[in-house]
Amino acid sequence: MKIEAMRAMKVDELHAELERLRRHLFDLRAQAVTEKLENPMQLGQTKRDIARLLTVLRERGERHIEQRQAHLTARAARR
C-alpha cells in the first residue's frame, strides 16, 4: 500500500488496516514455518506496510497505539 493512500485514510481505518496487516503477517510467518510460503518477499513487504501505518499514526499524534490495538482486538473477540 502506498503512503499517500494511508495518509488519506481516517484514524479508525488506519487502526483496522493495522490489525489486518498484523494478522496477515502472523499467517505469513506460519506459512514460512510450514514451508508453504510461495513468495518470501511478502514478509518484508507486510512489515514495511505496518511500519508505514505506524508512522502515519504517529504523525497524526496518536498515542498508545498498542493499547488501542489490544482494546480493539478484545472488543472484536467479545462479539
C-alpha positions in Angstrom: 0.0 0.0 0.0 1.3 3.4 -0.8 1.9 6.1 1.8 -0.4 8.5 0.0 -3.3 6.1 0.3 -2.5 5.6 4.0 -2.5 9.3 4.7 -5.9 9.7 3.0 -7.4 7.2 5.5 -9.2 8.1 8.7 -7.7 7.1 12.1 -10.2 4.3 12.7 -9.5 2.9 9.2 -5.8 3.0 9.9 -6.2 1.0 13.1 -8.4 -1.5 11.3 -5.8 -1.9 8.5 -3.0 -2.2 11.1 -4.9 -5.1 12.7 -5.5 -6.7 9.3 -1.8 -6.5 8.4 -0.7 -7.9 11.7 -2.9 -10.9 11.3 -1.6 -11.3 7.7 2.0 -11.2 9.0 1.1 -13.9 11.6 -0.3 -16.0 8.8 2.7 -15.5 6.6 5.0 -16.5 9.4 3.0 -19.7 10.0 3.3 -20.5 6.3 7.0 -19.8 6.4 7.5 -22.3 9.2 5.5 -25.0 7.4 7.3 -24.2 4.2 4.1 -23.3 2.3 5.0 -19.7 1.7 5.2 -19.2 -2.0 6.6 -15.6 -2.0 9.0 -14.9 0.9 9.1 -11.2 -0.2 5.6 -10.9 1.3 7.0 -11.0 4.8 9.2 -7.9 4.2 6.5 -6.1 2.3 4.0 -6.6 5.1 6.5 -5.5 7.8 7.1 -2.3 5.8 3.4 -1.6 5.4 3.0 -2.0 9.2 5.8 0.4 9.7 4.3 2.9 7.3 0.9 2.7 9.1 2.6 3.3 12.5 4.4 6.3 11.0 1.2 7.8 9.7 -0.5 7.2 13.1 2.4 8.9 14.9 2.4 11.8 12.5 -1.2 12.4 13.5 -0.3 12.5 17.1 -1.8 9.1 18.1 -0.5 7.9 21.4 -0.8 4.5 23.0 -1.3 2.8 19.6 -0.5 -0.7 21.0 -3.0 -0.3 23.9 -5.7 0.8 21.4 -5.0 -2.2 19.2 -5.3 -4.5 22.2 -8.6 -2.9 23.1 -10.0 -3.2 19.6 -8.9 -6.9 19.4 -10.5 -7.7 22.8 -13.7 -5.9 21.7 -13.9 -7.8 18.4 -13.3 -11.1 20.3 -16.3 -10.4 22.5 -18.7 -10.2 19.5 
